[in-house]
Amino acid sequence: MAQSFLYLVLFAGVFAIVFAILIKKGWILGGTKSKSSARGSLDRNFVAGKWQEIEQLMSQGKPSAYKVAVMEADKLVDYVLKAKVGSDGNMGDRLKRSQKLFSNYLDYQNLWSAHKTRNLIAHEATHELLFPEVKKTIAYFEKALRDLGAL
């Protein structure tokens, strides 16, 4: 009796592992792979237009406009990263996969810094942005867009 139960548990475990693999591969139940994870085309005109909007926000000289500019620049870089490395995961995952696209490691690290500034704006209600920090952050996003061939 105990041996039969052991075989049953072993069979159930193997079945669960195989089932999980089939789901992950997308062979049953739709899986986690989707067409959206594929790399997309990059619309450079879209990027250029959005970048002009970000520059207009920066020229307003208002802290609220600075915050929006940083948020929009982060979204724009994410749009480009989706086209370059695929849309799986979140932006942090895409940033990790994009390191090889940067010839200069410092520029890659600066993009991470800019994204972290965006996260502070999004998640910390008390975070105040000073103009020098905003200017540096926007410059990091612009450099990343240039390095990625989007601007």
MIVEX-631510 format. One record per residue (C-alpha): y, x, z; residue in one letter. Coordinates in steps of 0.5 Angstrom, whole numbers, plus 2048, in hexadecimal, padded with zeros to 3 digits. Example, Ala and Ser with C-alpha at 12.3 -4.5 7.8 and 13.67 -1.06 7.14 Angstrom:
7F7819810A;7FE81B80ES;
This chain:
800800800M;805805802A;8038097FCQ;8048037F7S;80B8027FBF;80D80A7F9L;80B8097F2Y;80F8037F1L;8158067F5V;81580C7F0L;8148087EAF;81A8047ECA;81E80A7EDG;81C80D7E6V;81E8067E3F;8258067E6A;82680D7E4I;82480C7DDV;8288057DDF;82E8097DFA;82E80E7DAI;82D8097D4L;8338057D7I;83780C7D7K;83580D7D0K;8388077CEG;8318057CBW;8307FE7D0I;8367FA7D3L;83B7FD7CFG;83B8037D3G;8418077D5T;84280A7CEK;8478067CAS;84B8077C4K;8518087C8S;84F80F7CAS;84F8127C3A;8558167C2R;85A8127BEG;8608147B9S;8668167BBL;86C8137B9D;8728187B9R;8778137B7N;87580F7BDF;8768157C2V;87D8177BFA;87F8107C0G;87D8107C7K;8808177C8W;8878147C6Q;88680F7CBE;8848137D0I;88A8187CFE;88F8127CFQ;88C8107D6L;88E8177D8M;8958177D5S;8978107D9Q;8988157E0G;8948107E4K;88F8117E9P;88B80B7E7S;88B80D7E0A;8898147E2Y;8838107E5K;88180C7DFV;8828127DAA;87D8167DEV;8788107DEM;87980F7D7E;8788177D5A;8728177D9D;86F8117D5K;8718147CFL;86D81A7D0V;8678167D2D;8688137CCY;8678197C8V;86281C7CDL;85E8167CBK;85E8177C4A;85D81F7C5K;85781E7CAV;8558177CAG;8568117CFS;8518127D4D;8538127DBG;85A8127DEN;8608177DCM;85D81C7E1G;85681D7DDD;85A81D7D7R;85E8237D9L;8588277DCK;8558267D5R;85C8287D1S;85C82F7D4Q;85A8327CEK;85F82F7CAL;8648337CDF;86583B7CBS;86983C7D2N;86683A7D8Y;86D83A7DCL;86F8347D7D;8688317D9Y;86A8317E0Q;87182F7DFN;86E8297DCL;86A8287E2W;8708287E6S;8748237E2A;86E81E7E3H;86E81F7EAK;87581E7EAT;8748187E7R;86F8167ECN;8748177F1L;8798127EEI;87380D7EDA;87080D7F4H;8758107F9E;87A80A7FAA;87F8107FET;87F8157F9H;8868167F6E;88681A7F0L;88C81F7EFL;88F8217E8F;88C8287E8P;8858267E9E;8868207E4V;8888257DFK;88382A7E0K;87D8257E0T;8808227D9I;8808297D7A;87982A7D9Y;8778237D5F;87B8257CFE;87882C7CFK;8718297CFA;8728247CAL;87482A7C5R;86E82E7C7D;86A8287C5L;86D8287BFG;8708217C0A;8778237C0L;
